Amino acid sequence: MPPAYRNDHEPSGPYPAPPVQPQYFKYAVAKHTFSKLEYFVWWRVVRWLRALHRWRWKDVRRWLVAPNGGWRHPHADGIELFDIAAVTVTRYRYRASRIPSPWAGLNHA
């Protein structure tokens, strides 16, 4: 008989569930997640192009390495793959007394 709830057994899928992090790690986790997502998308696009054009790694390298020796993002017809890791993650700004009070307009008299 299967368990009543999904959490009663091992998580489904090849990876274990991530541990719960406190809220003060959410910005670092977001930046790390964006980097991992960019890595995944880059490889997915390169593998797709290799299969589509029957390229070897040498052909991919010839297409994506810039003249200065650095790697470029995949591009075609003036459209370039978006750099997900370059998205800025802004931290909480301390606003102190500039936070509007919900009780400012109330008159209890």
TIRO-370432 format. One record per atom (N, C-alpha, C): y, z, x. Coordinates in pm, whole numbers, plus 50000, padded with zeros to 5 digits. Atoms other than C-alpha are relative to their C-alpha. Layout:
<recs>
YZX...
</recs>
This chain:
<recs>
498815000050085500005000050000501245000050089498805000349915503414990750152500885012149974499114988650020505975018150207501074996849896499035001750106508525023749934501364995450052498705003449944511545020350160499824993150134500085007549874512214997350453500075009450121499824991049887513195026850678498795008950025501194991549981509785043450636499094994950110500885005749898508175020550894500834993950111499325006549889509025001751210500924989149947499115010650047511994978051176499364986450017500575013449991511054942251105500804991950099499335008349902511874916851372499615003850141500434997649863511414914751746500805010850072499174990549930514234938951835500105013149922499854987350072514534976051754501435001349947498674997950059517454987851543500915006650104499104994149901520534996151753500335014449962499664986250032521445032951783501385000749936498714998350066524345045551574500985005450103498994996049902527465048051790501155007049928498794994250059530485070451725501094989449986498975009950030533585052551598500874996650120499115003249889535485054851928499404989750094500595010749920533075029352080500124986449932500065012350077533705002651816500744988450066499275010949936536234982752024499194994350116500835004849890533984980852329498784992849945501155006550061531044972052105500404986349945499555012850051533074944451938500174989950113499805009149887534034929452274498664995750058501335003249948530434931252395499284990449904500635008650100529234915352070500564985950007499395013249987531724886752106499484992750124500515006249877530534880552463498574995249981501395003850024526874880152358499924988149904499985011150095527694856952067500424986950068499595012049927529514832752297498864994850088501145003849917526534832852535498934992949917501015005850088524154825552247500414986149951499525012850053526304797552100500034989450110499935009549890526864781152440498614994450031501365004749969523134779652514499414992049885500525007550114522324767752161500574985850000499385013349996524814738952193499454991950116500515007249883523594729652543498564995649976501385004050029519954729752432499964988649898499955010650100520844708452130500414986850063499565012349933522714683252347498934994550093501075004749912519844681852595498924992949920501025006450084517424673752314500534987149937499425011750066519794649252143500124988150095499745010849905520674629152454498894998350104501084999949901517464636052651500555002050141499404996849871519544650852930499135009750076500564989749914518184669953223501135009750033498984990049965519994700353360501094993850088499055006849913521644677853618501074992849918499055007050087523274657653338500955009849931499164989750063524534688953163501025005250100499114994849896525994701853487501094989750034499035010649970527704668453556501084999449891499075000950113529314669553210500875012549986499284987550030530344706453197500645006950120499364993849885531404714953554501334993050027498665005249976535134710753614500144995950146499805004049861536514695153934500175011750096499844988449913537324729954067498695007950015501304993549986533654740054033499665009949890500264990650111534004762253723499394992949881500625005750120532184757253397501034998649890499145002450116533984742453097499185002449873500684999050129533214747352731499574986149956500385013150053531314719152559501144994149916498895006650067533804693752424499634985649968500205014050038533864660052251501174995649913498905006050077536684638052117501185009349984498854991050004539354663752200499735013349932500354987350064537524692152023499165008050098500694991549903536384721052241499375011949928500674988250057533934749152161500915012150015499104988550000535954780052068499485011050091500374989249908535954807852329500015013249922500104988250085534704836852118500335012750078499764988049919534894861952405501485002150030498574998749973538634855252442500765006149882499344993950115539374870352100500445014150039499484986849961541604900452154499555010449898500404988850084540304933252019501065010650019498914990349988543274955751947499525013749957500374986250029542824992851951500995006049900499144993350098544345017251706501355003450063498654996649953548115020251748500425013249940499544987050048549485055551722501314998049925498825002350083551995054751435500695013049959499444986750028552595092251379500735000549866499264998050125555395097251121500324986849930499725012950064555675059751046498924996449897501025002550101552525061450833500575004349866499404996350128553715060850472499205011049931500644989050069552975092550281499744996349855500265003350140551245087949945500685009849904499374990050085553065119049815501524999350003498545000849987556625107349896500694998249865499345002850128557385095449542499655009749890500424990650104555765124349354501045011149981499084989250031558005149749179499235010349920500814989850066556145181849094500855010249926499154989950064559125200748951500144997849853
</recs>
